[in-house]
């Protein structure tokens, strides 16, 4: 029910034209209000606190939808923030997975997702949880074209006391969210590429009929399917927050697929694929950014490898089938 409602809102309000406008700083409030007024930011909040009380598994298809529509707002991060800290202020919330204090006492949170427009951020500072006002921070955009990521700097007088000791949960939640939205965005890229290959005619027939193109599409589809399965495992189980090892496997697998899927899509689209006017770049730009957000496959594969090596009597297949989903 929630997924269908979200899909309808995104189809109507989160069009490619809207995504482009929000990237320019226009039309943010209308799209955000539609999500907020519909109660879609309280999906993980318990029913006792006037939320929907959904499980992580029920949230997963909604996160896929956010990726499929290239939602240019931190709705997923706000849902997670409200689950991690139920007494959250009104406004646009995001997650800052890591931060540190500089020698002058300034708190630096690098490459915060949607840091250019968030009102507040839940910040992981050495395992402690901080709730900081982004409007009091100095925002430095990351310089990537149309990116909404920014490094935030808070002066010492704007930093309050920690509101919890579950800061590391911010990192896990953010990585799991990126794995899910990567899977959703890649599904959209695959659909767009299939449609183009069935419509683009060369040498008298659609290019999708050529065996070489079909092979590339098949490999692309395998990458997308594997990423979705891995991302779904991160949201399995009864835990209120994604578990470490399933999240690590999900983010690693999804990040590994991004270069293959985006490169194949742009190769098959040809010259038109690199133009800003084509909607393809709305998704592939995000995929490349999400690929390294919270750590690329190298970082998360290292975590999975260490967990496996710590149990020398357990084989890799047994580790994946039995240990990872509950770790």
N, C-alpha and C positions, 0 to 999 in steps of 0.2 A: 504493500500500500504506500509506504513512504517512498520507495524507489520510483513508483509510477508517478507520484506527485512531484517529486524532484525532477524527473525526466521532463514532465510537462512544463515546469517552470523554466528549466534550462533551455528547452527547445524554443519556448516563446521569447525568453528574455536574454539568454546568453548566446546570441547569434554571433557569427564572425565579426559583424560590424560593431556589436557591443564590446567584444573582446578588444578590438582595435581601439575603441573609444576609451575604455577603462585603462588601457596601457598608456594612453595620453593623459590620464588623470580626469577623464570626463565620465559622467554617468555612473560613478561608483555607488552613490547612495541609493539609487533606484533598485539596482540589482541586489545590493546587500539588504535593503529593507524587505524585499520579497522573500528572501531566505529567513531573515530574522523574524518577520511578522508571522510567517508560517510555522514557526517553532522548530525549524530544521537545524538550528544550532544547538538544540537541547536533546539531541537524539540519544546520547549516552548518559545524560543526566538521569538519576533515579526518578521514578514516578513520585516518590515521597517529596522530591524537590521540584515538582511540576515539570519533570522531563518525560521523555518517551520511554526511557529505561531499556533501550535496545541493547542487544548483545553485540559483541564485535563482529560476529558472523553476519548479523543482519545489517550492520553498517557497511560491510565490504562492497555490495553492489552499488551503494550510493557513492562511495569513493571512486569506483570505476566510472560512474556517470560524470563525476567532476572532471576526470581525465579525458573522457570522450568529448566533452564540450569545451575543453580548454578553459575551465572556469578561472577567471583572472582575479579571484578573491580568495583569501585564506579561510574558506568555510570549513574545510576539513581540519585545519589547525585550530579553529575556534571551537569546533565540536570536541576535539581532544582536550583543549585547554579547560573547557567547562567540566570535563570528566575528571581531570587531574586536580582541579581547584574549583569546587562548586560555587564558592562565593566570588564569582568573577564580575568585574564591572561591565556595564553595557558598552558596546562598541566593537570595533574590529580587532580581534585578538590573533596573535600568531605565536609560533614557537621558536625560541632561540636555543639551539641544541648545545651550544657551548659558549663560554665567556671567560674572560680573565681580567684581573685588575692590572693596569699599567703602573709604572713606578710613581706616577703623579696621582694615583688613586682613581683615575678614570676607568670605568668599566667598559670593556670592548666586547661586542658580540658580532663576530664576523659573518657576513653573507646570510643575513636573516631572511628567510622566505617572506616575501611581501612586506619587507621592511620599509619600503617607500611609502606605504599607505596605512599600515597598522596603527591603531590607537594604543594598544597595550601588547606586551610580550611576556610570556612565561619563559623565564630564563633559567637554564641549567648552569649553575656556578659551582663547580667542584662537588656536584652531588646535591647541593642545596637548591631550593626552588625559590626564585624571586619573581615578583610581579612588578613590572616596571612600565612607566608611562612613556611610550615612544614619542609622544609629542614634546617631551622634555629632552629628548636625545638629539644629538647631531647625527643626521643621516647622510651617509656617503654611498650613493648608488654604485653598483659594481661595474658600471661602464659598458655592459653588454647591451646591444640594441634592444630597446623595448622591455628590458628586464625589470622586474619589480623587486628584485633582491637588493639589499643594502646592508652595509656594515653600520651598526649603531654604537654611539659613544654616549655614556651617561656620566655626568660630573658627580663627584662624591656626595654632594648635598641632595641629589635626586634619588639616591639608592637607599631604600629602606631595609628593614630586617627580612630575613628569609621567612617565607610563608609555609615551608615544608622541607622535608629532607628527601623527597622523591624526585630530585632533579634529573637523575639518569632516565627516568621514565619518559621525560621529554624527548630524549634522543631516540629511544625505541619507538615511541609513537610517531615521531616525525619520519623516521626511516620506513616504517610500515606504511604510512600514508603515501610517501613517495613511491614505494613499490606498487601500491594499488593504482595510483594515478598514472604511473608509467604504463601499467598494463592497459588501463582504459584508453590512454592517448594512442598507444600502439595499435589497439583494435581499430580506432578511428582512422589511423594512417593506413592500415591494411585495407579497410573498406574503401577509402578514397583511391588507393592504388589499384585495387581490383576493378573498380568502376572505370577508371581512366584506361586501363589496359583493355577493357571490353569495348570501349568507345573509340579509342585511338586506332585509326586504320593506316596501315603501311603495307605497300606491295599488294594491295587489293584485299587485305583481311585484317581483322583486329589483331593488335600486337599480342594480346593475351592468348592467341591461338598458336603462337610460336613456342616450340618446345623449350628453348633456352629461357624465355620469359616465364613459362610455366614452372620451370625448375626454380627460378629465383623467387617466385611467389610462394611456392611450396615451402622453401626454407624459411621465408619470412613468416608464413603462417605458423610454422613449428616454433619459432622464437616467441611469437606473440602468445601462443597457447601455453608454452612452458612458463612464461612469465606470469600469466594469469593464475595458473595452478599454484606456483610458488607463493605469489602474493596472497592468495586465498588462505593458504596454510598459516600465514602470519596472523590471520584474524580468526583462526579456529580455536576451539576450546572454550572454557568458561572463565578465563582470566579477564579482569577488567581492563588490563593493559596488555598490548602485544608482548609475548615472551621473547627473550633475547635470541635464542638460536633460530627459531622459525623466522623471526624478523631479519636476522643476518642472512639467512638463506634466501629469503624473498628479495631483499634489496640487492644482494649480489647477483642473483639470477636475472632480475629485471634490468639492472645496470649493464650486465653483460650483453643483453639483447639490443640495447639502444643503438650502438654503432651499426650493427647489422641491419636492423629494420630501417633506420633513417637513411643509410647509404643506399639500400636497395630501392626505397621509395623514390629518392631523388634521381637515381640512375634511370629508373623506368619512366619517370615523368619527363626526363630530359631537360632541355634548356628552360622550359617554362617552370620547372620545379624549383628554381632558385629565385624566382621573382617574388617580391613582397606582396603583389596583388593576389597571388594564389594562396588559398587558405591553408595549404599544406604546411607552410612555414610557421603558422600559429602553433602547430603541434610539434614539429621537429625541433623548433627552438626550445620549447619547454622540455622536450625529452633530453636534449643535450644538457640542459641546466640541471634537471632532476637526476641525470646520470651520476653526477658528482656530488649532489646535495647530500649532506649527512655522511659522506664517504662513498667512494666508488666501490666496485666489486673487489678491488684489492684489499681494502680495509675490512670489509665484511667477510670475505673469504678467509682472511686471517683469523677472525674470531671463530668461525666454524671449524677451521683446521685445528686451532688450539683446543677446542672442546672435544674434538674427535681424538686427538693425540693424548688427551688426559685420561682416556679410557682405552688402554691398549688391548684389552680383551674383547672389545666390541668392534665388529666389522662395519665398514662404511654403510652398507645397505641397511643393516640393523639400526645403526645410528639414525639414519634418515627416517626409517619407518616407525621406530618406536620411541627413540629418545628425543629427537628434535621437536615433535609436536607438543611435548609437555615440559620442555626445558625452559 
